[in-house]
Structure formats: C-alpha cells, structure tokens
C-alpha cells in the first residue's frame, strides 16, 4: 500500500496527515517530506487516523525526527493513533519517548 501525506502549516506548527502504511518503501518519502518542511517549525503533529501500519523503518524516521526537534527545543505529538500502533509503541518503550498515554 502507498502512503499519502497531507501537510498543513500554521505559523511555526506543521501537521502531517498520514494515509496508508509507513514501511520500508514509504518511510523515505515521509523522511524527505519532514526534512523539507520542518526547518523553521517548532511543533509537529502527526495524524495517524488513516495510517494502517508503521514498520521499524517508520519508527526509525519518527525517532530521528523527534530527536531533531528535541535538540532544537521543538515538540512532536501523535494524533489519533490506533490500538495496534499504540501497542507497538508500548512494547518497544517508545510510548515513554513520544509521550503517548
């Protein structure tokens, strides 16, 4: 399955709506979009309402993005995460890194 990415900028905040899967093939697309759009932003919201799957490659992109934002005192939040992705975050301990409750 492909990945569709829709961005919305509001001042220094960026929201990305994800539709499809973040996997080995699509993770580079997400990474490139974030690298292109994040400079000058201090807040990132990722909306997972229509995201069906996040692989380890996707987790790597999310973690690298988080580290970059944290280094520049920015914030990152996840919106509308489903139960299966939440479980992956819990199992890997990334729920504590990303602040997912």
N, C-alpha and C positions, 0 to 999 in steps of 0.2 A: 504494500500500500504506500502511496505517496504521502507527502507532508505538505499541507498548505499553511502558510504563515501570513497573518494579517497584523500589521503594526499600526499603532496609534500613539502619536506623541502629544503630550500635554505639558508644555513648559520643559522642565528637566526630567519628566517622567515618561517612560516608554512602556507600553503594554503590547504584548505579543500574544495573539490568539493562535493556538496550535490545533490543527485538524489532521488526523491521521496517526501515523506512527513515527516515533523518533528511534531509528535503528541505525545500523552500520552504514546504510546507503544514504539516509536522510540527515544524520547528525551533522555532517559537514555543511549542509545547507543552512541549518539552524545556527551553527557556529559562525558562518560567514555573515548571516543577517545580523547577528548580535554584534560582531566586530564592526560592521559598517554603521550600525545605528546607535551603539552605546556611547561613543565619545560625546562628552558634554552632558550626559544623562546622569542623574544621581539616584534614580529609582527605576527598578524594572519589575513589572508584574507579568507573570506568565500564566495564561489562562488555559488550563488543561481540560475544559469542559468537553471538547470533542477530540481529545487525544486518546487513542486506544491502547497505546503501548509505548513504553520507554525502555530501551535496552541499556546495556552497560555503556555503550558508546554515547548514548543520550545523557546518561548520568554523568559521564566524564565532561561533556560540554556544559552541563548545568553547574557542576562543581567548579570548573575553571572560570566560568562566568561569575559565579558567586565570589570566588577568591579575588578576581579583578575588581569587582565592585566594592568588596570589603576593604581592599587596600586603598581605594580612593574614597572611603567612608560613605559609599553608596549602600542602598538597600535593595534586596531582592525578595519578592514574595510569590508564592504559588496560589493560584485561584482555582477553585472547582476541581480539585484532584479527586479521582475516583478511588474506590476501595482497593483495587489491585495495585495501583501505583503507590497508594499510601502504605500498603503492606510492604512493598519493596523498600520504601524509604525507612520503615520501621525495622525491617530485618537487617538492612545494611548500616543502620545507625545514622543515616543521613537526615532522618527526621529532626534530630537534635542540631545538626549543622544548619539546615534550612529553616529551622523554627516551625516545623509543621506539627500541629497538635491534632 
